[in-house]
Amino acid sequence: MKPSTLGMVLMVGAMFVFGTQDALSRYLAEAYSVLGVLLIRYWFFAGFVIVRAMRAPCGLRQVVRSHRPVLQSLRGVMLVVQVWMMVKSFTLLGLVEAHAIFACYPLIIAALAGPVLGERVTLRRWIAIGAGAAGVLLILRPGAGLFAPASLLVLLAALNFAAYGLLTRVVGLHDPPETSFFYTGMAGAVAITLPAPWIWAPIAFHDWFWMGLLCLSGSMGHYLLIRALSISEASRLQPLAYFQLIFASAAGVIVFGEHLQPLTVAGAALVVAAGLFNLRASR
């Protein structure tokens, strides 16, 4: 199998694992505190990044050394906040609606890349951003009852994740990917651990299997993603990230009995098409 083909297979595999992780997160978050679920998930994630850092060719000390430690730490905290908002939205809106709205985050990155990073945003990209915004409005259906605080929570999560992505580009100019990955896990784990005495709640014995599967899926998904990016170009793999929307939506319909509203499907299709057009226009 060619490296480019293998990279695409691994990327789709990563998106399947992340979609499964979202379904597990929704199940556990409906039974327990979202923060409590994330606490265990991030402890496991922190252990995973420490092991990876220790096995890095340059050694743990070099991985931990950052030229932008404040920004790196801020990224980690922003990501754990974004994850909390998304998991919470899964319990309020469901996987289908939440992912359909969240799919607009690449367009938010494109819109902010100009003022934040000084990148040139062409007219074609602005057209794509406008089309994506129209798709989000189609999903939200203002006045139809879905344009609610839960929907705004997903939009806020998308904005947060877009800002996280932009900061990742900034720190990537100064630190290697291994350092960014280390801070992503460790800063998030520290942030979620601070309120631990107030958010911890016992988990039923039969749910520890699903919790363990959630932790393993997170590490496996990141591993597949890292492997994919190491052997294939990011621009080639980026469109495949939308498979997470498909897999998570399928889990929402099959496992949780969610319904696919025609306007939601049409809006999501418009958002994805706008995202792909924006990617093509940026090359």
Residue pairs with C-beta under 8 A, 6 or more apart in sequence:
1 9
3 231
3 232
4 231
4 232
4 233
4 236
6 231
6 232
7 227
7 228
7 229
7 231
7 232
7 233
7 236
7 237
8 228
8 232
8 236
8 237
8 240
10 224
10 225
10 227
10 228
10 231
11 224
11 225
11 228
11 232
11 237
11 240
11 241
11 243
12 240
12 243
13 224
14 221
14 222
14 224
14 225
14 228
15 240
15 241
15 242
15 243
15 244
15 247
16 243
16 247
17 217
17 220
17 221
17 224
18 217
18 221
18 244
18 247
18 248
19 243
19 244
19 246
19 247
19 248
19 250
19 251
20 217
20 247
20 251
21 214
21 217
21 218
21 221
22 86
22 87
22 90
22 95
22 99
22 244
22 248
22 251
23 95
23 248
23 251
23 252
23 255
23 256
24 210
24 213
24 214
24 217
25 37
25 41
25 87
25 90
25 214
26 87
26 90
26 91
26 94
26 95
26 252
26 256
27 210
27 255
28 37
28 207
28 210
28 211
28 214
29 37
29 87
29 88
29 90
29 91
30 91
31 204
31 207
32 201
32 203
32 207
33 199
33 201
34 84
34 87
34 88
34 91
35 84
35 192
35 195
35 199
36 199
36 200
36 201
36 203
37 87
37 211
37 214
38 80
38 83
38 84
38 87
38 192
39 192
39 193
39 196
39 199
39 200
40 203
40 211
40 215
41 214
41 215
41 218
42 80
42 185
42 188
42 189
42 192
42 193
43 189
43 193
44 215
44 216
44 218
44 219
45 185
45 188
45 189
45 215
45 218
45 219
46 185
46 186
46 188
46 189
48 185
48 218
48 219
48 222
49 181
49 182
49 184
49 185
49 186
50 60
50 182
50 185
50 186
52 178
52 181
52 182
53 60
53 63
53 64
53 178
53 182
54 60
56 62
56 63
56 178
58 178
63 176
63 178
63 179
63 182
64 179
64 182
65 179
66 72
66 171
66 174
66 175
66 179
66 183
67 174
67 175
68 170
68 171
68 174
68 175
69 183
71 167
71 170
71 171
72 171
72 175
72 179
72 180
72 183
72 187
73 183
73 187
74 167
74 187
75 164
75 167
75 168
75 171
75 180
75 183
75 184
75 187
76 183
76 184
76 185
76 186
76 187
76 188
76 190
76 191
77 187
77 188
77 191
78 160
78 163
78 164
78 167
79 161
79 164
79 184
79 188
80 187
80 188
80 191
80 192
81 160
81 191
82 157
82 160
82 161
82 164
83 188
85 153
85 154
85 156
85 157
85 160
86 98
86 102
86 154
86 157
88 153
89 98
89 150
89 153
89 154
89 157
90 98
92 150
92 153
93 101
93 150
93 151
93 154
94 252
94 256
94 258
95 248
95 249
95 251
95 252
95 256
95 258
96 248
96 249
96 252
96 253
96 258
96 259
96 260
96 264
97 139
97 146
97 151
97 154
97 258
97 264
98 154
99 244
99 245
99 248
99 249
99 252
99 268
100 139
100 245
100 249
100 264
100 267
100 268
100 271
101 136
101 139
101 140
101 151
101 154
101 155
101 158
102 154
102 157
102 158
102 161
103 242
103 245
103 268
103 271
103 272
103 275
104 132
104 133
104 135
104 136
104 155
104 158
104 271
104 275
105 158
105 159
105 161
105 162
105 165
106 162
106 238
106 275
106 278
106 279
107 128
107 129
107 132
107 133
107 271
107 274
107 275
107 278
108 158
108 159
108 162
109 162
109 165
109 166
110 121
110 125
110 128
110 129
110 278
110 282
111 121
111 129
112 162
112 163
112 166
113 119
113 121
113 166
114 120
114 121
116 166
117 166
117 169
117 170
122 281
124 277
124 281
125 278
125 281
125 282
127 277
128 274
128 275
128 277
128 278
128 281
129 274
129 278
131 270
131 273
131 274
131 277
132 270
132 271
132 274
132 275
132 278
134 270
135 266
135 267
135 268
135 269
135 270
135 271
135 273
135 274
136 155
136 267
136 271
137 267
138 263
138 266
138 267
138 270
139 146
139 263
139 264
139 267
139 268
139 271
140 146
140 147
140 151
140 267
141 147
141 263
168 180
171 180
172 180
181 222
181 226
203 211
228 237
229 237
235 279
235 283
238 279
239 275
239 276
239 279
242 272
242 275
242 276
245 268
245 272
249 258
249 260
252 258
253 259
253 260
